């Protein structure tokens, strides 16, 4: 066990923002715990990319809404790395129900979204806090969404859960300071599989329209979000309780 190198735990790290964040941390000198719940093969790709960047990578399957599983994951991280310096709460899920379709929203699906997106964030944070307190740069970055900050066409439980993430970010920043900083990133429309599933056949046209009305004239990428996550961890040492919108200025100008 080598505890000289900082270590990070990234939930939902098998694909998307989680993968890019895990690899970015590896490129910047961190060992990483690659958490996943279902996509083992995809998580292995993340681990290989992190290892190629010079990190040790610990694969750990865990549903973040399961407290016992979460505590076992953090214990495994401590056993492997001897420390934990960064937590990225990225695990999330949604449902395919339009906001206007109130009767189509099943209670069990609503509860599942909140169990992963909100309760899961709390459970992982709670389990990680004792280790994060020991770090010289203990910090947490949550994945919020622009859907949690303003009305959108996203499914109701997803948008509401991300509003809860925004509140938790600020509340936890107050509760865990001064030893642990807590911030969040709130991406807008991101190029890739998530929006392809959301927009289906309308993906190309609607993404192009969004880019047209964005001051920076393109949509967000996973790497854009990972860059903001990394900045909060490495460079913004006097920033806590903030939610960084990553959407090229779209939400500020429309």
C-alpha positions as CSV (number, residue, x, y, z in Angstrom):
1,X,0.0,0.0,0.0
2,X,1.5,3.3,-1.1
3,X,-0.2,6.3,0.5
4,X,2.0,9.1,-0.9
5,X,-0.1,9.5,-4.1
6,X,-3.5,11.2,-3.8
7,X,-6.5,9.0,-4.5
8,X,-10.0,9.8,-5.9
9,X,-13.3,7.9,-5.9
10,X,-15.5,8.5,-9.0
11,X,-19.0,7.1,-8.9
12,X,-20.6,6.2,-12.2
13,X,-17.2,6.1,-13.8
14,X,-17.8,3.5,-16.5
15,X,-18.9,6.0,-19.2
16,X,-19.5,9.7,-19.9
17,X,-18.5,12.4,-17.5
18,X,-17.4,9.9,-14.9
19,X,-14.9,8.2,-17.3
20,X,-13.5,11.5,-18.5
21,X,-13.1,12.8,-14.9
22,X,-11.4,9.6,-13.8
23,X,-8.9,9.7,-16.6
24,X,-8.3,13.4,-16.1
25,X,-7.5,12.8,-12.5
26,X,-5.2,9.9,-13.5
27,X,-3.4,12.2,-15.9
28,X,-2.9,14.6,-13.0
29,X,-1.3,12.2,-10.6
30,X,-4.2,10.6,-8.8
31,X,-5.0,6.9,-8.3
32,X,-8.6,6.2,-8.9
33,X,-11.5,4.0,-7.7
34,X,-13.7,3.3,-10.7
35,X,-17.2,2.7,-9.4
36,X,-19.9,1.2,-11.6
37,X,-23.2,-0.6,-11.0
38,X,-23.9,-2.5,-14.2
39,X,-21.5,-1.8,-17.1
40,X,-18.4,-3.9,-16.1
41,X,-16.8,-4.0,-19.6
42,X,-17.1,-0.2,-19.9
43,X,-15.7,0.3,-16.5
44,X,-12.7,-1.9,-17.4
45,X,-12.1,0.5,-20.3
46,X,-12.0,3.4,-17.9
47,X,-9.6,1.6,-15.6
48,X,-7.3,0.7,-18.5
49,X,-7.3,4.4,-19.7
50,X,-6.5,5.5,-16.1
51,X,-3.7,3.0,-15.8
52,X,-2.3,4.1,-19.2
53,X,-2.1,7.6,-17.7
54,X,0.0,6.2,-14.8
55,X,-2.6,5.6,-12.1
56,X,-3.5,2.6,-10.1
57,X,-7.1,1.9,-10.7
58,X,-9.4,-0.1,-8.4
59,X,-12.6,-1.4,-10.0
60,X,-15.5,-1.6,-7.6
61,X,-19.1,-2.6,-8.4
62,X,-21.6,-0.9,-6.1
63,X,-25.1,0.5,-6.3
64,X,-24.6,3.9,-4.6
65,X,-28.1,3.6,-3.0
66,X,-27.0,0.6,-1.0
67,X,-25.4,1.8,2.2
68,X,-23.6,-1.5,3.1
69,X,-22.2,-1.7,-0.4
70,X,-21.1,2.0,-0.3
71,X,-19.3,1.5,3.0
72,X,-17.6,-1.6,1.7
73,X,-16.4,0.4,-1.4
74,X,-14.9,3.1,0.7
75,X,-13.2,0.5,2.9
76,X,-11.8,-1.1,-0.2
77,X,-10.4,2.2,-1.3
78,X,-8.7,2.8,2.0
79,X,-7.2,-0.7,2.0
80,X,-5.9,-0.2,-1.6
81,X,-4.7,3.3,-1.4
82,X,-4.5,4.2,2.3
83,X,-6.3,7.5,1.8
84,X,-9.0,9.3,-0.1
85,X,-8.6,12.9,-1.2
86,X,-11.3,13.5,-3.8
87,X,-14.9,12.2,-4.2
88,X,-16.8,12.8,-7.4
89,X,-20.4,12.0,-7.0
90,X,-21.3,11.3,-10.6
91,X,-23.6,8.3,-10.5
92,X,-27.0,9.1,-11.8
93,X,-30.1,7.7,-13.6
94,X,-33.3,9.0,-15.2
95,X,-36.5,7.8,-16.7
96,X,-38.0,8.1,-20.2
97,X,-41.2,9.9,-19.3
98,X,-42.1,13.4,-20.6
99,X,-42.7,16.1,-18.0
100,X,-46.3,16.5,-19.1
101,X,-47.1,12.8,-18.8
102,X,-47.9,12.9,-15.1
103,X,-50.0,9.7,-15.0
104,X,-47.2,7.9,-16.9
105,X,-44.8,8.5,-14.0
106,X,-44.5,5.3,-12.0
107,X,-43.8,5.8,-8.3
108,X,-41.2,3.1,-8.2
109,X,-39.3,4.7,-11.1
110,X,-39.5,8.1,-9.4
111,X,-38.1,6.6,-6.2
112,X,-35.3,4.9,-8.0
113,X,-34.1,8.1,-9.6
114,X,-34.1,9.8,-6.1
115,X,-32.4,6.7,-4.6
116,X,-29.5,6.9,-6.9
117,X,-29.2,10.7,-7.6
118,X,-29.9,12.0,-4.1
119,X,-29.7,9.3,-1.5
120,X,-26.7,7.8,-3.2
121,X,-24.9,11.1,-3.2
122,X,-25.5,11.3,0.6
123,X,-24.5,7.8,1.3
124,X,-21.2,7.9,-0.5
125,X,-20.4,11.3,0.9
126,X,-21.1,10.1,4.5
127,X,-18.9,7.1,4.1
128,X,-16.1,9.0,2.5
129,X,-16.0,12.0,4.9
130,X,-13.7,10.4,7.6
131,X,-11.0,9.8,5.0
132,X,-11.5,13.1,3.2
133,X,-11.1,15.0,6.5
134,X,-7.5,13.6,6.7
135,X,-6.5,14.9,3.3
136,X,-4.7,18.2,2.8
137,X,-7.0,18.9,-0.1
138,X,-10.2,17.0,0.7
139,X,-12.9,17.9,-1.8
140,X,-16.1,16.7,-3.3
141,X,-17.5,17.6,-6.7
142,X,-21.1,16.6,-7.4
143,X,-22.6,16.3,-10.9
144,X,-25.6,18.5,-11.0
145,X,-27.4,19.6,-14.2
146,X,-28.8,22.7,-15.7
147,X,-32.1,20.9,-15.4
148,X,-31.9,21.3,-11.7
149,X,-31.4,25.0,-11.8
150,X,-34.1,26.1,-14.3
151,X,-37.2,24.7,-16.0
152,X,-36.4,22.2,-18.8
153,X,-37.9,19.4,-20.8
154,X,-36.1,16.8,-18.7
155,X,-38.2,14.1,-16.9
156,X,-39.7,15.4,-13.6
157,X,-37.8,13.2,-11.2
158,X,-34.5,13.8,-12.9
159,X,-34.9,17.6,-12.8
160,X,-36.2,17.5,-9.2
161,X,-33.3,15.2,-8.1
162,X,-30.7,17.6,-9.6
163,X,-32.3,20.5,-7.8
164,X,-31.8,18.5,-4.6
165,X,-28.2,17.9,-5.6
166,X,-27.7,21.7,-6.0
167,X,-29.1,22.2,-2.5
168,X,-27.1,19.4,-1.0
169,X,-23.9,20.9,-2.5
170,X,-24.4,24.2,-0.7
171,X,-25.6,22.6,2.5
172,X,-22.8,20.1,2.7
173,X,-20.2,22.9,1.9
174,X,-21.4,24.6,5.1
175,X,-21.5,21.4,7.1
176,X,-18.1,20.0,6.1
177,X,-16.0,23.1,6.0
178,X,-13.2,24.0,6.6
179,X,-11.6,20.6,6.0
180,X,-13.6,19.5,3.0
181,X,-14.7,21.7,0.0
182,X,-17.9,20.8,-1.8
183,X,-18.8,22.1,-5.2
184,X,-20.8,20.9,-8.2
185,X,-20.8,21.2,-12.0
186,X,-24.0,21.7,-13.9
187,X,-23.6,20.8,-17.5
188,X,-26.0,21.9,-20.2
189,X,-26.7,19.7,-23.2
190,X,-23.8,17.3,-23.6
191,X,-22.8,15.8,-26.9
192,X,-22.9,12.0,-26.8
193,X,-25.0,9.0,-25.7
194,X,-27.0,10.6,-22.9
195,X,-28.5,13.3,-25.2
196,X,-28.9,10.8,-28.1
197,X,-31.1,8.7,-25.9
198,X,-33.0,11.8,-24.7
199,X,-33.5,13.4,-28.1
200,X,-33.6,10.2,-30.2
201,X,-34.2,11.0,-33.9
202,X,-34.2,14.8,-33.2
203,X,-30.6,14.7,-31.8
204,X,-28.7,16.2,-34.7
205,X,-31.2,19.0,-35.4
206,X,-31.8,20.0,-31.8
207,X,-28.2,19.9,-30.9
208,X,-27.3,22.1,-33.9
209,X,-30.1,24.5,-32.8
210,X,-28.8,24.6,-29.3
211,X,-25.2,25.3,-30.5
212,X,-26.5,28.2,-32.7
213,X,-28.0,30.0,-29.7
214,X,-25.0,29.3,-27.5
215,X,-22.5,32.2,-27.2
216,X,-19.6,29.8,-27.7
217,X,-21.4,28.3,-30.7
218,X,-21.2,24.6,-29.8
219,X,-22.6,22.2,-27.2
220,X,-20.9,21.0,-24.1
221,X,-18.6,17.9,-24.3
222,X,-17.7,15.4,-21.6
223,X,-14.2,16.8,-21.6
224,X,-15.5,20.3,-21.0
225,X,-17.1,19.0,-17.8
226,X,-14.1,17.1,-16.8
227,X,-11.9,20.2,-17.2
228,X,-14.3,22.1,-14.9
229,X,-14.2,19.3,-12.3
230,X,-10.4,19.2,-12.4
231,X,-10.2,23.0,-12.0
232,X,-12.4,22.8,-8.9
233,X,-10.1,20.1,-7.4
234,X,-6.7,21.4,-8.3
235,X,-6.9,25.2,-8.6
236,X,-9.9,26.7,-6.8
237,X,-8.7,26.1,-3.3
238,X,-10.8,28.9,-1.8
239,X,-14.0,27.9,-3.6
240,X,-16.8,25.9,-1.9
241,X,-20.6,25.8,-2.1
242,X,-20.5,26.8,-5.8
243,X,-22.4,25.3,-8.8
244,X,-20.4,25.8,-12.0
245,X,-22.6,25.9,-15.0
246,X,-20.9,24.4,-18.0
247,X,-23.0,25.2,-21.0
248,X,-21.1,27.8,-23.1
249,X,-23.2,30.6,-21.8
250,X,-26.5,29.3,-23.1
251,X,-28.5,29.6,-19.8
252,X,-27.1,33.1,-19.2
253,X,-28.2,34.6,-22.5
254,X,-31.6,32.9,-23.3
